[in-house]
């Protein structure tokens, strides 16, 4: 998965599936950070894409609800301005 190896698989299955969805749509996953397990980055890195606001999303290591966090990650990918514009 992205810049990960076997030791860096996210602990929750729902989040792992959301990250696979992100990668399938071209997003890059980078492990590491201060409070987050990692971050996912938009492949377009375009200022038109919501002003860059959603071009990076944190992947929390211990979210209160893994299911809700996984839905958030999928929503970020699915609502990417450029992603929505492609047929």
MOGISUL-V548169 format. One record per helix or strand. SS is the DSSP state (alpha for helix, beta for strand). FROM is the first residue (numbers start at 0). TO is the last residue. If there is no record, write none. Layout:
ss: <SS & SS>
from: <FROM & FROM>
to: <TO & TO>
//
This chain:
ss: <alpha & alpha & beta & beta & alpha & beta & alpha & alpha>
from: <5 & 12 & 27 & 35 & 49 & 55 & 65 & 80>
to: <7 & 23 & 30 & 40 & 51 & 59 & 77 & 84>
//
